[in-house]
Amino acid sequence: MEMTEEQHRHELANALQTQRNSVVAKLNVVFGRIPELSKTVCIDILVPQEVDGSFEVSISVDGPDLYVLNKQIVDVANVFVVNRTSEGFVPFLPLVEEADYDVYPVVCECALQWIQSLWNEVKHQHVQLPVVLSIADDFGEFSPVKLK
């Protein structure tokens, strides 16, 4: 049975809430390891080109010598990763194989809202840098959100 856009938003929001504590804990680890020479912290939401309802959240930093800076957090940078299995997504997200609406903005908007809703729980106060949340895409459909 095909989901409506409203059902998809509701199911996705509920599924993301089950991952809240895990992602906050991972964000806390990353923010505890932000390299000193960093100039900006970037929280990127990555939606695959084959939009099936999944996405990932990854952290990177900007500053001099990006390779060296990001190498310091590479092992903890992926704070939300979704794998597709024969049974669906792990962790669970609603799988969208067919829809009569554009799935991409639904996933992007829900992901943005979810990360913003977690922000007050993340221990970021000691990091005195700008923190930017953005959709990593080439469409320019979503503007970056400055969290700090």
N, C-alpha and C positions, 0 to 999 in steps of 0.2 A: 504494500500500500504506500502510495506517495504521500509525503508530508507536505503540509501547507507551510508557508513562510513563518507564520506565527507559531505553529507547532515546532518547527525547527529551532527557532529562537528560544523557545521555552525549554526544549529538551537539551539544547546545547548549554544554556545557562545552568540548568540543573546538573549536567554532567561536569561542568567546570567547577562547580562548588564542591564536588567530591574530591577535587584535586587541590583545593585551596591550601590546606596545611602543608602539603608536600612542596608546592611551588613557593610558598612564603619561606619555608626552611631553606630551599635551594637559593632563593634570592638573597637571604641573609648570609649564606656562605660566600656567594659572589661579592656582596658588598663588604664583607670582611676582608676580601683579598684584592680590592681595587688597587692597582699599582700607583705609586706616589706621583709619577710624572704624567698621569692621565689628565686630560683636559675636559673630557666629556664622557659620560656613561651612556651607552645606547642600548635600549631594550628593543629588540627587533622581533616583530611578529612575521613569521614566514609562512605564507599560504602557497601550497604547491600549484603549479600551472594547471594540473588536472584537478580542478576544484571538486573534491569529494566530501568536504565537510571537515577535513583535518587541517591542522596548522601546528607550528612549533614556535617556541619562544626562546630566543638566544640573546646573550649579553655580549657586548664588545665595548672596547674603550677607544677613544680618539686621543691622539697626542703624538709626540715625537716618537718615531720608530714604532709604528703600529705593530709590526711583527713581534718585537720584543715585549711590548706591553701586553698584547693579547695572548701571547704564549704563557704568561703568568696566570691567566684565568681559563685557559682552554679546556682544562679537565672539568671545570664546573660551569662553563658558559651556557650549556644547553639546559635550561631550567624546566622546559616542558617539551617532551618529545613524544610523538604519537607513532606507533607502528601499526601497519595494516597487516592483519592475519586473515586466515580463511574464515574465522568467526567474526571479523570486524576489527574495530580499532582497539588498541591497548595503549593507554587507558581508554576506557569507553568514551566515545563521542558518537553522536548520531551520524551514520553513514548516509550520504546522499548520492544515489546513483542516477536518479532522474528527478527533475523538478521543473515546475512551470514558472519559476522565479529565478532570479540571479542569485546563486548561492554565495558567490564571492563576497559581496558586501555584507551579507548576513554573518558569515564567519568572521570577517574583519571587524565589524562593529561589536559583535559579542566578545571577541578576543580583547579588543581595546578596552571595553567596559570592564571586563573581568580583571585585567592587569591593573587598571586604575582603582578598582575596588579593593585590591590587595595592598596598595601602596602604603597606607597608614600602618599596616602590620609589619612592614619591612624595616629592619634596623639600618637606616641609611643616614642618620643624622650626623655621624662622624665623617661622612664623605661630603666634602664641601665643593662639589662639582655640579655642573648642570647634568640633569638626567632627562633623556629624551626617549619617549615611547613612539615607535613608528611602525608602519606596515612596510616591509621590504618588498616593494614592487616597482614596476616601471610605468604604472598607469597614472600616478599622481592623484588618485581618487581620494586619498586620505592624507590629511596634513599631520605632520608630527605633533605630538602633545608633549609639552614641557612639564614634567612631573616635579622638577626641582630646579 
